[in-house]
Amino acid sequence: MQSVVITGVSTGIGWATAKLLLDRGFRVFGSVRKQADVDRLSKQFGANFTPLLFDVTDEAAVLAAARQVRAALGGETLTGLVNNAGIAVAGPVLELAADEFRRQMDVNIIGPIISTQAFGPLLGTDPSLKGPRGRIVMISSVAGKNGNPLMSAYSASKHAIEGLSESLRREMMLFGIDVIIVAPGAVKTPIWSKAEEVDISAYRNSPFFPPLEKIRKFMLQLGESGLPPEKIAETIADALTSASPKVRYQITPDPMRHLMTAVLPKRMIDRIIGKRLGLLPPA
């Protein structure tokens, strides 16, 4: 039985990927941060699902989970690691607290590094294990190639994931372990619906307050109009199982808009975004 570790499976892309792979006969080890999610998912997913209780920023807990997975594998390699867990922090660079930037990077960058270091040996860097080499799937975003205003911390974290993955892919060639990026556009996941819970009152006297209100509404719309997470799960499954996977998969509900963003001059895109969000200077 092929075995995969997925971080952040309580909801969204992680949940959908776990469900799809289980339906296809995989054994799935999925990380969650709450005991209530351990209990819920164990009932939902059945015997071939093993919950792992850790926060991706807690190195000791992740290493303990890796030991648990190693014992369950019984000397065989892991088929895949899907670094999915992540958060989205909003706010302007000039006014967002450094601790909030740090939290964003800890979860979205340091977390995947910790997980990769912990589970990497099980993918085949440990020569004592038997079986084919595994793969690492890094969940990036279209924000990994574009910088979104008032989402600078999130965009920076996803740009970092792109660079990290590119370097890691070339390092892991030594072991025959592939590293593949999956970069979704808008997806119907709680990461965006939680925007309504974000308190922006601290910016009430800031010139950024009106644009922040607009970006929050836009994030809520993303949570309603984005791709179903099951669509992203299919792409992740392809990245794990395809005989000749791409190095990067980008999947969006509106590919034409992203194509325009890629080909139009940056200054033109700046003006379009600035007008939409109210970020242009007074005439």
N, C-alpha and C positions, 0 to 999 in steps of 0.2 A: 504494500500500500504506500503510495506517495504521501509525504508529509510536508506541511507548510506551516510556517509561523507568520501570523498577521498581527500587527500592532493596531490597537484602536478598533475593536470589533463591536463595540456596544451599539453603534448606530451607523447610518450612512454607508459610505463606500466599504468600510471594513466589514460591516454586518453583511452586506450584499455579496461581497467576495467570499466570505466564509460560507454562506449559504450555497452559493453556486459551486464552489469546490467540493463541499460535502456531498452535494447532489451528484457530482461527477466521480465520486468514489475516493476522494482524498481524505486523509486524516488532517484535521486542522487544530493547531494550537493558537488560540486567540487571546490577546491581552486586553484586559479591562482594568479600571481603577477602583471599582466599587464591588463589594461583596454581593450587593443586590443584583448586579449585572452577571456575576458568576452564576448565581442561582437561576436567574431568568434564562440565560443563554444555554445553560446545561440542559434545561427542560426543552427549550426550543430546538436545539441542534442535535441532541442525542449522543450516542455512545462514541462516535468518531470525532467528537469535539472535546478538546481539553482546554478549559479556561486557565489563563495565566494571570495572576493578580499582581500587577505592577504599574507604576507610573514610568514612562519612558525616560524621565530625567533622574530616576533613582537607580544609580549604577548597581548597587548591591542587590536590589530586588530583581533587576534584569538578569544579572549573573546567576542568581539563585534559580530563576525561571529557566535559564539555559541549561543548568545542571539537571533540572527536572525533565526537560525535553531530551537531553542526551540519554538519560536513564530509560525513557520511554522508547527511544529509537533502537536500543539494544545493539549498538555497534554499527548501525547503518547511517547513511548520510541523510541530511534534510534536503528535500526537493527545492524548497524556496523560502525566502524571507521577504515579506511585503512590508516595507516601512511606510505605514499609512497614517499613524496617529499624528494629529496636528491641531492647531488652533489658529484663529485669525484675530489679530489685535488691530484696532482702528485708531487713528489720530494723526495730527500733523507733526512732522519731524520737529519743528521748532518748539512744540509744547507737550509732546508725549513724553511721559516720565521715562528716564533711562531704565528704571526697573521694569517697565512694561516692554520696552525693546528687549531687555535681557530675557524676560519670560517668554517672549515670542521666539527668540533664537534658541533658548534652552529646549523648548518643546519640539520645534520644527527642524532644528539642525543638530544640536547636541544629542537629542533623543535618538535620531536615526544612527548617529555615530556610535552611541553606546550599544544599541541593539545590534548593529553590524559587527562590532567587536565581540559581543557576547555570543552571537549565533553563527558568526563567520566560520569558526572551526567545524561546526556541524554541517556546513555546506560543502566541505571537502578540503579545507586547508589542513585539517588534521589527517595525516596519512594513515592513521590506525583505523579509520572508519571505512566501511565497505559500501560500494554503490556509486552511481553516477554523480558527478558534480552538480550542485544546485545552482540556483539563480537568485539574484537580488532584484526586486522591483521597488523602485523609489517613486513615491507619489509626489509629483511636483504640481504644477498648475500652469495655465496660460500666463499667470502672473510671473512665472519664472523667466519669461522673455520680455515682459512689458512691465513698466512701473506705473502702478495705479496711485493717483494722488489720495492722500488721507488713509491709504493702506500701505504706507511705506514699510512698516515693520514686516508685514506679511509678504509683500513683494520682495523685500530684501532676503527673507528666509527662503523663498522659493528660488530666487536667483542663486542663492548659496547651494541649494539642493542640486541645481543643474550643474554647477561647477564641481561640487563634491562627487556627483555621480560620474561625470566625465573622467575625472582623475581616478576614481575608484575602479571604474571599468578597465582602465588601462593597467592598474596595479594588479587586479585580480586575474588578468590574462595568465599570470604565472601559475595559477592553480586551475585554469580552465573553468572559472566561475564567471558567468556573464552578469552584467549590471544594466538594467533596462529602466528607462524613465517612462512613466505614464503621466501625462500632463492634461488633466481635464479642464474644461471651461466651467461654466456655471452648472452646478449639480444640485439636485434637490436633497440637501442634507442639513442637519441641525446646525452645522458650523455657520450657516448664513441666517437661519431663522432665529438664532440666538442674538442677532443684531438688535432686536427689539429690547433685549435685556441690558444692552450696553448703556451705561450712564454717561451721557455727554454733557451733563449739567456743569461740569468743571470748566467747559469751554464757552459758557453762556456769554461771557464778556469778550470773547475772542473774535477776531474777524473771520475765523474759520468756522464759527458756529453754524451759519446758514448752509455752507457747503457740506458740513458734517451731517446735518439733518437730511440733506439730499442723498448723500452716500449711504446713510442708514436705510433710507427707503429703497434705494437701489439694491442693497444687500438683501433686503426682505423679498424683493422681486426675484432675485436670483434663486432664493430658496423655494419659490413657487413655480418659476418658469424654466428651471434648469433641467438638464438631462436626468433621467432616473438613475440612481446609483447602480442598478443592475446592469446598465449599459457600460459603465466604467468597469464593473466586475468582469464582464465578458472580455474586455481588453486586457485586464490584468491576467486572466486565465490564459489568453493567447500568448502574452509575454512570458508566462511560466512554461508553456508547453509547446510552442511553435518550434519547428525544426530550425528555422532561420529567423529569429525575432529581429525586429528593428531595434535600433539603439534608443529611439524615442517615439512614443505614440502620443499624438495630440488629438483629443476628441472633444468637440464643442457642439452646442446646440445651434450655433450660428457661425459656421465656418467662413462664410463670405465676409462677415464683419471682421473676423480675425485676419483674414487674408488682406483686407483693406488696411488694417492696422500695420501689417507687415510691409506693405509696399508703398503706402503714402508717405510723404515727407513728415518727419517727426514734428516739425513746427506746425504743420497743418493739423496733425492729430492733437497737439497741445491746445490749439485754438478751439477745436471741436469739443474736447473734454472740458476746457476752461469755461466755455459758454454754457455747456450743459449743467455744470456744477456751480457756476457763479464764482469762478476763480480768476476771471479776467479783471485787470485793474480798471478803475473808473475812467470813462472817456475824458 
